[in-house]
Amino acid sequence: MINFENNPLIQKTVQFSLDIIEFCELLEEKRKFVIAKQLLGSGTSIGANAFEAQNPHSKNDFINKLKISAKELEETKYWLYLCKHSKNYPFDEKLEHQIIELGKIIYKILSTSLNKNKP
């Protein structure tokens, strides 16, 4: 089992996923089903892929899982952006702050990992 206490990425992605679930429930209450489904999928996938990356088959597997996590992060940013700028949609600034912080962590890990692979 992954040790959450010593892994800020896992801690933050799990918390973000829980917050996304709660926000998507609010979207569904407001009958915003399409965005809720998209946001729930991409927002929770960030953590799922980061979690999977913790037990890689190889260094490349680790990097690939984090790249998927980064792609899902960018998609989540898009759906949150739509919520923020659409009339009649709720928005939670806390999620915006969390996604920015997660991006910094994921892209730093990727950058470090990719630079270690260079000769």
Solvent accessible surface area in square Angstrom, and as a share of the most:
residue,aa,sasa,rsa
1,M,210,0.94
2,I,37,0.19
3,N,77,0.39
4,F,66,0.27
5,E,135,0.61
6,N,119,0.61
7,N,26,0.13
8,P,76,0.48
9,L,7,0.04
10,I,0,0.00
11,Q,81,0.36
12,K,71,0.30
13,T,1,0.01
14,V,57,0.32
15,Q,88,0.39
16,F,1,0.00
17,S,17,0.11
18,L,99,0.49
19,D,17,0.09
20,I,0,0.00
21,I,69,0.35
22,E,122,0.55
23,F,10,0.04
24,C,3,0.02
25,E,94,0.42
26,L,66,0.33
27,L,0,0.00
28,E,76,0.34
29,E,134,0.60
30,K,102,0.43
31,R,180,0.66
32,K,45,0.19
33,F,101,0.42
34,V,113,0.65
35,I,20,0.10
36,A,1,0.00
37,K,150,0.63
38,Q,70,0.31
39,L,0,0.00
40,L,65,0.32
41,G,42,0.40
42,S,3,0.02
43,G,0,0.00
44,T,39,0.23
45,S,24,0.16
46,I,1,0.00
47,G,9,0.08
48,A,57,0.45
49,N,17,0.09
50,A,0,0.00
51,F,71,0.30
52,E,96,0.43
53,A,0,0.00
54,Q,57,0.25
55,N,127,0.65
56,P,53,0.33
57,H,177,0.79
58,S,58,0.38
59,K,89,0.38
60,N,96,0.49
61,D,28,0.15
62,F,42,0.18
63,I,7,0.04
64,N,79,0.40
65,K,40,0.17
66,L,0,0.00
67,K,88,0.37
68,I,75,0.38
69,S,0,0.00
70,A,8,0.06
71,K,145,0.62
72,E,38,0.17
73,L,0,0.00
74,E,75,0.34
75,E,66,0.30
76,T,0,0.00
77,K,73,0.31
78,Y,113,0.43
79,W,39,0.14
80,L,6,0.03
81,Y,128,0.49
82,L,54,0.27
83,C,2,0.01
84,K,88,0.37
85,H,113,0.50
86,S,43,0.28
87,K,176,0.75
88,N,124,0.64
89,Y,64,0.24
90,P,22,0.14
91,F,57,0.24
92,D,48,0.25
93,E,110,0.49
94,K,108,0.46
95,L,0,0.00
96,E,44,0.20
97,H,114,0.51
98,Q,32,0.14
99,I,5,0.02
100,I,82,0.42
101,E,77,0.35
102,L,2,0.01
103,G,5,0.05
104,K,141,0.60
105,I,40,0.20
106,I,0,0.00
107,Y,92,0.35
108,K,137,0.58
109,I,49,0.25
110,L,13,0.07
111,S,53,0.34
112,T,55,0.32
113,S,9,0.06
114,L,69,0.34
115,N,85,0.44
116,K,142,0.60
117,N,72,0.37
118,K,137,0.58
119,P,181,1.14
